[in-house]
Amino acid sequence: MNPTTTQRALIEAATKHPQHKLVDFPANLKGGARAKALTSLCGAGWIKPCDNDKDVYELTPTGMLVIGAKPEAPKTLREGTKQSTLIELLKRPQGATLKEMIEATGWQQHTIRGAMAGALKKKLGLNIVSEKTDGQERKYRIV
């Protein structure tokens, strides 16, 4: 089955997202038309709802193949590295403070901030949020 012009445009937009999520929609695709497009893409197995957010969809390997794009091999992390330690801290529901990350990795503040901005956000496509509540240290976590 070949995708329609609209379906192809949506799939191509998702291939450009670091996590292959479908977040960019044409301005003319709203309401019922958007819902119909998403339903047809899901039905064909070209996209699926994200595990952590059912309102966001991600491209499947089949979806990439239908437009001739090669599915990427999943990025694997080596266990026991400082980067994997940092990711595990950030994946916790409560997140991690800068002080906790420094103690766990032995890195300096600027190294941790650089790793979060470069390796984790840009290269791995992880979404890291920073939160500060009154009277507490700033916490970072992966959402």
C-alpha positions as CSV (number, residue, x, y, z in Angstrom):
1,M,0.0,0.0,0.0
2,N,1.4,3.4,-0.9
3,P,0.9,6.5,1.3
4,T,-1.2,9.4,0.1
5,T,0.5,12.8,-0.4
6,T,-0.5,13.9,3.1
7,Q,0.5,10.7,4.7
8,R,3.9,10.8,3.0
9,A,4.4,14.5,4.2
10,L,3.6,13.5,7.8
11,I,6.0,10.5,7.7
12,E,8.8,12.6,6.2
13,A,8.3,15.2,8.9
14,A,8.5,12.5,11.5
15,T,11.8,11.2,10.1
16,K,13.4,14.6,10.7
17,H,12.5,14.6,14.4
18,P,15.3,13.2,16.6
19,Q,13.0,10.6,18.2
20,H,10.9,10.1,15.0
21,K,7.9,11.7,16.6
22,L,5.0,13.2,14.6
23,V,4.9,16.7,15.9
24,D,4.8,18.9,12.8
25,F,1.5,19.1,11.0
26,P,0.6,21.2,7.9
27,A,-1.4,24.3,8.8
28,N,-4.3,23.0,6.7
29,L,-4.6,19.7,8.5
30,K,-6.8,20.3,11.5
31,G,-9.6,18.7,13.5
32,G,-11.3,15.8,11.8
33,A,-8.9,15.7,8.9
34,R,-5.9,15.4,11.3
35,A,-7.7,12.7,13.2
36,K,-8.5,10.8,10.0
37,A,-4.9,11.0,8.8
38,L,-3.6,9.8,12.2
39,T,-6.1,6.9,12.3
40,S,-5.1,5.8,8.8
41,L,-1.4,6.0,9.6
42,C,-1.9,3.9,12.7
43,G,-4.1,1.4,10.9
44,A,-1.4,0.9,8.3
45,G,1.2,0.4,11.0
46,W,3.3,3.3,10.0
47,I,3.0,5.2,13.3
48,K,2.0,4.3,16.8
49,P,1.2,6.2,20.0
50,C,4.2,6.9,22.2
51,D,4.5,4.9,25.4
52,N,4.6,7.9,27.7
53,D,2.1,10.1,25.9
54,K,-0.8,8.7,24.0
55,D,-1.5,12.0,22.3
56,V,1.9,11.9,20.5
57,Y,2.7,9.5,17.8
58,E,6.0,8.1,16.7
59,L,7.1,6.5,13.4
60,T,7.5,2.8,13.2
61,P,10.2,1.0,11.2
62,T,7.5,0.0,8.7
63,G,6.6,3.7,8.3
64,M,10.2,4.6,7.4
65,L,10.4,1.8,4.9
66,V,7.1,2.8,3.1
67,I,8.8,6.1,2.0
68,G,12.1,4.4,1.3
69,A,14.0,5.6,4.4
70,K,16.2,3.1,6.3
71,P,15.2,2.5,9.9
72,E,17.9,3.5,12.2
73,A,19.5,0.9,14.5
74,P,18.4,1.7,18.0
75,K,21.1,3.6,20.0
76,T,22.5,1.3,22.6
77,L,24.2,2.5,25.7
78,R,27.1,0.7,27.3
79,E,26.4,-0.3,30.9
80,G,28.6,1.1,33.6
81,T,29.6,4.3,31.9
82,K,29.2,7.7,33.5
83,Q,26.8,8.6,30.7
84,S,24.6,5.7,31.5
85,T,24.8,6.5,35.2
86,L,23.7,10.1,34.4
87,I,20.8,8.8,32.3
88,E,19.6,6.4,35.1
89,L,19.6,9.3,37.5
90,L,17.6,11.5,35.2
91,K,15.1,8.8,34.4
92,R,14.0,8.6,38.1
93,P,10.5,10.1,38.7
94,Q,12.0,12.6,41.1
95,G,14.9,13.4,38.7
96,A,18.3,14.4,40.0
97,T,20.0,17.5,41.3
98,L,23.3,18.8,40.0
99,K,24.9,17.8,43.3
100,E,23.6,14.2,42.9
101,M,24.9,13.9,39.4
102,I,28.4,15.3,40.4
103,E,28.6,12.7,43.2
104,A,27.5,9.8,41.0
105,T,29.8,10.6,38.0
106,G,32.7,12.6,39.5
107,W,32.3,15.2,36.8
108,Q,32.3,18.9,37.3
109,Q,29.2,21.1,36.8
110,H,30.1,22.3,33.4
111,T,30.8,18.8,32.2
112,I,27.4,17.6,33.3
113,R,25.6,20.5,31.8
114,G,27.5,20.0,28.5
115,A,26.7,16.2,28.5
116,M,23.0,17.0,29.1
117,A,22.9,19.6,26.3
118,G,25.1,17.7,23.8
119,A,25.2,14.0,24.2
120,L,21.8,13.5,25.8
121,K,19.6,16.1,24.1
122,K,21.2,16.6,20.7
123,K,22.7,13.2,20.0
124,L,20.3,10.8,21.8
125,G,17.2,13.1,21.4
126,L,16.2,12.8,25.1
127,N,13.9,15.4,26.4
128,I,15.4,16.8,29.7
129,V,13.4,19.3,31.8
130,S,14.7,21.5,34.5
131,E,12.4,22.3,37.5
132,K,12.9,24.4,40.6
133,T,10.4,24.6,43.4
134,D,10.6,27.2,46.1
135,G,13.3,26.5,48.7
136,Q,14.7,23.4,46.9
137,E,17.5,22.7,44.5
138,R,16.9,22.7,40.8
139,K,16.2,19.1,39.5
140,Y,16.6,17.7,36.1
141,R,14.8,14.7,34.7
142,I,14.0,13.0,31.4
143,V,10.4,13.1,30.3
